[in-house]
Amino acid sequence: MTLLDGKKTSEAIQSEIAAEVAEIKKQGGKAPHLAAILVGQDGGSMTYVNNKVLACERVGFESTLLHYEDTITEEELLNKIKEINADDSIDGLIVQLPLPKHISGDKVLEVMDYRKDVDGFHPVNVGRMVAGLPAYLPATPYGIMQLLERYNIETKGKHCVVVGRSNIVGTPISILMSKCTIPGESTVTICHRNTVDLAHHTRQADILIVAVGKPGLITADMVKEGAVVIDVGTTRVADTTRERGWRLRGDVAFEEVAPKCSYITPVPGGVGPLTISMLLKNTLRAAKKEVYS
């Protein structure tokens, strides 16, 4: 069994990005600029956005954090996004989720300039991904593909089972794994809450990707010998032995599943660290006009 070390892979990717940014600056170019919008005081969201800002500093990006109270109106937020759309100094824009209930996430996405949508959620980027055209890929699926590529995991002709169908992870990774690319070229089954006999499907998987947010859902009897297991789940569960009172737990019962696997991601330290790195990668691509001229 080999651990898929997302932290180490993330550090390598960020080092590559930093080197490229340094060269751009050396040649007299402009550093990529990422803007992030945060609404409200959710602790997890604030930590995540702050980590993105720190990552920008590490790789030499410029960053702008716009933090609003959750009393901001939908119209005010949409107007701010339009301002950023028109600002040529900003290459990438993210709007941290979740948003307050009175603000439509769909409207936010539709107003955003798809050329700055480095989260890869805009309908134009999703459509281009499905069509196999250049696009900004959603960061977490993009990170999974990087793990598979950098660990030289064979995907061609393999049966990939994806548990979870969210627009953020499950659906896009199922599309990417089926594409005529490497990684890719897999036969894909996608499972969800209404799937009958989930274990029957997961036991068929050469590559099992789980992203549902249900701690310990996948147990040893649900995984075949030699499978590659990618655990995207990161749920906080109570843990009185830790000072903070909680720990992160994945969707896979790691201790019992790991001995059966050829490769497996830990939680934490697996897919999670890659999400920010791939967001930075998308921002660099935006600054270089690689996808949209």
C-alpha positions as CSV (number, residue, x, y, z in Angstrom):
1,M,0.0,0.0,0.0
2,T,1.3,3.4,-1.0
3,L,0.0,6.7,0.5
4,L,-0.9,9.3,-2.1
5,D,0.7,12.3,-0.4
6,G,-1.3,15.3,-1.3
7,K,0.8,17.6,0.9
8,K,4.0,16.7,-0.8
9,T,2.5,16.9,-4.2
10,S,0.9,20.3,-3.4
11,E,4.2,21.7,-2.3
12,A,5.8,20.5,-5.5
13,I,3.1,22.2,-7.6
14,Q,3.4,25.4,-5.7
15,S,7.2,25.4,-6.1
16,E,6.7,25.0,-9.9
17,I,4.3,27.9,-9.9
18,A,6.6,30.1,-7.9
19,A,9.5,29.4,-10.3
20,E,7.3,30.3,-13.3
21,V,6.0,33.5,-11.6
22,A,9.6,34.5,-10.7
23,E,10.6,34.1,-14.4
24,I,7.6,36.1,-15.5
25,K,8.6,39.0,-13.2
26,K,12.2,38.7,-14.3
27,Q,11.1,39.2,-17.9
28,G,9.2,42.3,-16.9
29,G,5.8,40.7,-16.7
30,K,3.0,41.2,-14.2
31,A,2.4,38.8,-11.3
32,P,-0.9,37.0,-11.5
33,H,-3.6,38.6,-9.3
34,L,-6.3,36.7,-7.5
35,A,-9.3,38.3,-5.9
36,A,-11.4,36.5,-3.3
37,I,-14.8,37.6,-2.0
38,L,-16.0,36.4,1.4
39,V,-19.4,37.1,2.8
40,G,-20.2,36.6,6.5
41,Q,-18.2,35.3,9.5
42,D,-18.2,31.5,9.0
43,G,-15.0,30.3,10.7
44,G,-14.2,27.5,8.2
45,S,-14.7,29.8,5.2
46,M,-12.5,32.5,6.8
47,T,-9.7,30.1,7.5
48,Y,-9.9,28.7,4.0
49,V,-9.8,32.1,2.3
50,N,-6.9,33.2,4.5
51,N,-5.0,30.1,3.5
52,K,-5.6,31.0,-0.1
53,V,-4.2,34.5,0.5
54,L,-1.1,33.0,2.2
55,A,-0.6,30.6,-0.7
56,C,-0.7,33.6,-3.1
57,E,2.1,35.2,-1.1
58,R,4.2,32.0,-1.2
59,V,4.1,31.7,-5.0
60,G,4.5,35.5,-5.7
61,F,0.9,36.3,-6.7
62,E,-0.9,39.5,-5.8
63,S,-4.1,39.0,-3.9
64,T,-7.1,41.0,-2.9
65,L,-9.5,39.9,-0.2
66,L,-12.9,41.6,-0.1
67,H,-14.8,40.7,3.1
68,Y,-18.4,41.7,3.5
69,E,-21.0,41.3,6.3
70,D,-23.8,38.9,5.6
71,T,-26.1,41.9,5.4
72,I,-24.8,42.8,2.0
73,T,-27.6,42.6,-0.5
74,E,-27.6,40.4,-3.6
75,E,-27.6,43.4,-5.9
76,E,-24.6,45.0,-4.0
77,L,-22.6,41.8,-4.3
78,L,-23.4,41.3,-8.0
79,N,-22.4,44.9,-8.7
80,K,-19.1,44.3,-6.9
81,I,-18.5,41.2,-9.1
82,K,-19.2,43.3,-12.2
83,E,-16.6,45.8,-11.0
84,I,-14.0,43.0,-10.7
85,N,-15.0,41.7,-14.1
86,A,-14.0,45.1,-15.6
87,D,-10.7,45.4,-13.7
88,D,-8.0,44.3,-16.1
89,S,-5.5,44.1,-13.2
90,I,-7.3,41.1,-11.7
91,D,-6.8,37.7,-13.4
92,G,-8.9,35.4,-11.3
93,L,-11.9,35.7,-9.0
94,I,-13.4,33.3,-6.4
95,V,-16.5,33.8,-4.3
96,Q,-16.2,31.6,-1.2
97,L,-19.2,29.4,-0.5
98,P,-21.5,29.0,1.3
99,L,-23.3,32.3,0.7
100,P,-26.1,33.7,2.9
101,K,-29.5,32.3,1.9
102,H,-30.7,35.6,0.4
103,I,-28.0,35.5,-2.2
104,S,-28.3,33.2,-5.2
105,G,-25.2,31.2,-5.9
106,D,-26.4,30.6,-9.4
107,K,-26.8,34.4,-10.1
108,V,-23.3,35.0,-8.7
109,L,-21.8,32.4,-11.0
110,E,-23.7,33.7,-14.1
111,V,-22.6,37.3,-13.4
112,M,-19.0,36.4,-13.0
113,D,-16.7,36.7,-16.1
114,Y,-16.0,33.1,-17.1
115,R,-12.5,34.2,-18.1
116,K,-11.8,34.9,-14.4
117,D,-13.7,31.9,-13.0
118,V,-10.6,30.1,-11.6
119,D,-12.8,27.9,-9.5
120,G,-14.1,26.4,-12.7
121,F,-17.8,26.5,-11.8
122,H,-19.1,28.9,-14.4
123,P,-21.5,27.2,-17.0
124,V,-19.1,28.1,-19.8
125,N,-16.1,26.4,-18.1
126,V,-18.2,23.4,-17.2
127,G,-19.5,23.1,-20.8
128,R,-16.1,23.4,-22.2
129,M,-14.8,20.7,-19.8
130,V,-17.6,18.4,-20.9
131,A,-16.8,19.1,-24.6
132,G,-13.1,18.5,-24.1
133,L,-12.2,22.1,-24.8
134,P,-9.6,24.1,-22.8
135,A,-11.2,25.3,-19.6
136,Y,-10.5,26.0,-16.0
137,L,-11.1,22.8,-14.2
138,P,-12.7,22.6,-10.7
139,A,-9.9,22.6,-8.2
140,T,-10.6,19.4,-6.3
141,P,-11.1,17.2,-9.4
142,Y,-8.1,18.9,-11.0
143,G,-6.1,17.9,-7.9
144,I,-7.2,14.3,-8.1
145,M,-6.1,14.1,-11.7
146,Q,-2.7,15.5,-10.7
147,L,-2.3,12.9,-8.0
148,L,-3.1,10.1,-10.4
149,E,-0.7,11.6,-13.0
150,R,2.2,12.3,-10.7
151,Y,2.0,8.8,-9.1
152,N,1.9,7.2,-12.5
153,I,-1.4,5.4,-11.7
154,E,-2.8,3.5,-14.7
155,T,-6.3,4.7,-15.6
156,K,-6.8,3.6,-19.2
157,G,-9.4,0.9,-19.4
158,K,-9.8,0.8,-15.6
159,H,-13.2,0.8,-13.9
160,C,-13.6,4.0,-11.9
161,V,-16.5,4.2,-9.4
162,V,-17.3,7.7,-8.1
163,V,-19.5,7.9,-5.0
164,G,-21.1,11.4,-5.0
165,R,-22.5,13.5,-7.7
166,S,-22.0,17.1,-6.6
167,N,-21.1,19.8,-9.1
168,I,-18.0,20.5,-7.2
169,V,-16.4,17.0,-7.1
170,G,-18.4,14.0,-8.1
171,T,-19.8,15.0,-11.5
172,P,-16.7,16.8,-12.8
173,I,-14.3,14.0,-11.8
174,S,-16.6,11.4,-13.4
175,I,-16.4,13.4,-16.7
176,L,-12.6,13.9,-16.5
177,M,-12.0,10.2,-15.8
178,S,-14.0,9.2,-18.9
179,K,-12.2,11.6,-21.3
180,C,-9.7,10.6,-23.9
181,T,-6.8,11.9,-21.8
182,I,-4.2,10.5,-19.5
183,P,-5.2,10.3,-16.7
184,G,-8.6,9.3,-18.1
185,E,-9.8,6.7,-20.6
186,S,-11.6,4.9,-17.7
187,T,-15.0,3.2,-17.7
188,V,-17.0,5.3,-15.1
189,T,-19.8,4.4,-12.8
190,I,-21.3,7.2,-10.7
191,C,-23.2,6.3,-7.5
192,H,-25.3,8.5,-5.2
193,R,-27.8,8.4,-2.3
194,N,-30.4,6.5,-4.3
195,T,-28.0,3.8,-5.6
196,V,-29.2,0.4,-4.7
197,D,-26.6,-1.9,-3.1
198,L,-23.7,0.6,-3.1
199,A,-21.2,-2.1,-1.9
200,H,-21.9,-4.1,-5.1
201,H,-20.7,-1.2,-7.2
202,T,-17.7,-0.1,-5.1
203,R,-16.4,-3.7,-5.0
204,Q,-16.1,-3.5,-8.8
205,A,-13.8,-0.4,-8.7
206,D,-10.2,-0.4,-9.8
207,I,-10.2,3.2,-8.8
208,L,-12.7,4.3,-6.1
209,I,-13.3,8.1,-5.6
210,V,-15.5,9.0,-2.7
211,A,-16.9,12.5,-2.1
212,V,-20.1,12.5,0.0
213,G,-19.2,13.9,3.4
214,K,-20.3,10.8,5.4
215,P,-17.4,9.7,7.7
216,G,-16.5,6.0,7.5
217,L,-19.0,5.2,4.8
218,I,-16.7,3.0,2.8
219,T,-15.6,-0.1,4.8
220,A,-13.1,-2.9,4.0
221,D,-15.8,-5.2,2.7
222,M,-16.8,-2.6,0.1
223,V,-13.3,-2.4,-1.5
224,K,-11.6,-5.0,-3.7
225,E,-8.0,-6.0,-3.2
226,G,-5.5,-3.8,-5.0
227,A,-7.9,-0.9,-5.6
228,V,-6.8,2.8,-5.7
229,V,-8.9,4.7,-3.2
230,I,-9.3,8.5,-3.3
231,D,-11.0,9.9,-0.3
232,V,-12.3,13.5,-0.7
233,G,-14.3,13.6,2.5
234,T,-13.3,16.0,5.3
235,T,-15.8,16.0,8.0
236,R,-15.2,17.4,11.5
237,V,-15.9,14.8,14.2
238,A,-15.7,15.2,17.9
239,D,-12.4,14.2,19.5
240,T,-12.0,15.0,23.2
241,T,-8.3,13.8,23.1
242,R,-7.4,16.9,21.0
243,E,-7.1,20.4,22.3
244,R,-9.5,21.8,19.6
245,G,-12.1,19.2,20.4
246,W,-12.4,17.7,16.9
247,R,-10.5,16.0,14.1
248,L,-11.0,15.5,10.4
249,R,-12.4,12.2,9.2
250,G,-12.7,11.0,5.6
251,D,-15.5,9.1,3.9
252,V,-13.3,5.9,4.0
253,A,-12.6,3.9,7.1
254,F,-8.9,4.3,6.5
255,E,-7.5,1.9,9.1
256,E,-9.4,-1.1,7.8
257,V,-9.5,-0.2,4.1
258,A,-5.8,0.8,3.6
259,P,-4.3,-2.7,3.9
260,K,-6.4,-3.8,0.9
261,C,-5.3,-0.9,-1.4
262,S,-2.5,-0.4,-3.8
263,Y,-2.8,3.4,-3.3
264,I,-4.9,5.4,-0.9
265,T,-5.2,9.1,0.2
266,P,-5.0,9.9,3.9
267,V,-7.3,12.4,5.6
268,P,-6.0,15.0,6.3
269,G,-3.1,15.3,3.9
270,G,-4.6,13.7,0.8
271,V,-6.7,15.6,-1.7
272,G,-7.3,18.6,0.5
273,P,-3.9,20.3,0.2
274,L,-4.2,20.1,-3.6
275,T,-7.3,22.2,-3.9
276,I,-5.6,25.5,-3.2
277,S,-2.6,24.6,-5.4
278,M,-4.9,23.9,-8.4
279,L,-6.7,27.2,-7.8
280,L,-3.3,28.9,-8.1
281,K,-2.6,26.9,-11.2
282,N,-5.8,28.1,-12.8
283,T,-5.0,31.7,-11.8
284,L,-1.6,31.4,-13.5
285,R,-3.2,30.0,-16.6
286,A,-5.7,33.0,-16.5
287,A,-2.8,35.5,-16.2
288,K,-1.0,33.8,-19.2
289,K,-4.2,33.8,-21.2
290,E,-3.8,30.1,-21.9
291,V,-7.5,29.3,-22.0
292,Y,-9.1,32.6,-23.2
293,S,-7.1,35.2,-25.1
